[in-house]
Amino acid sequence: MKHLTLIVHTEVQQKLTDHLRGLQQVHGYSFSHVEGHGLEVDNDAYLSARDKVVGHTPRLRVDILLNDDDVDSVLETLRQSLKDIHDKSIYWVTAVESSGRL
């Protein structure tokens, strides 16, 4: 099992939701609103005047549990379907030792 974490701009939440709901490999996901700062601030088309002043931008963290074999295909599908924002997004994948319901 793998944990895929995405950090994207909040403006793509609905578009991302539509794509995630259409992927058979994705059985659920969580959104968390976060704020971040990165090195490429000057190139961020979503950056508002407020964001430039306060030094961070609104982002959306997406957490998805996936089977090991599904990570690459989900990432590739998201790259293709969200190619207009992929350079404004980051991700990481971590191993999950166990998961379940309490």
C-alpha positions, 0 to 999 in steps of 0.5 A, spaced: 500 500 500 502 507 498 500 513 500 500 519 494 500 526 497 498 531 492 499 539 493 495 543 488 492 550 488 485 551 491 482 553 484 483 546 481 479 542 487 473 541 483 477 539 476 481 534 480 475 531 484 472 530 477 478 526 475 479 522 482 472 520 482 473 517 475 479 513 476 477 506 478 484 505 482 482 511 487 477 508 492 477 515 496 481 521 498 481 527 503 482 534 502 486 539 507 486 546 506 494 548 507 498 554 505 505 554 502 511 558 500 516 555 494 522 557 490 518 559 484 513 564 487 515 569 481 512 564 476 506 562 480 500 564 475 495 563 481 499 568 486 495 574 488 497 581 490 495 578 497 499 572 497 505 576 495 504 580 501 503 575 506 508 570 503 504 564 502 499 561 497 492 557 498 493 550 497 490 544 497 493 537 500 490 531 497 491 524 500 490 518 497 491 510 499 493 506 493 495 499 491 502 499 490 501 497 482 496 503 481 501 509 483 504 510 476 498 509 472 494 514 477 500 519 477 500 518 469 492 519 468 493 526 473 499 528 469 495 528 462 488 530 465 491 536 469 497 538 464 495 545 465 497 545 472 502 540 473 508 544 473 504 548 479 503 541 483 507 537 487 507 530 489 510 524 494 509 517 495 510 514 501 509 506 503 504 505 508 505 499 513 498 498 515 491 501 514 484 499 516 478 502 520 477 502 527 
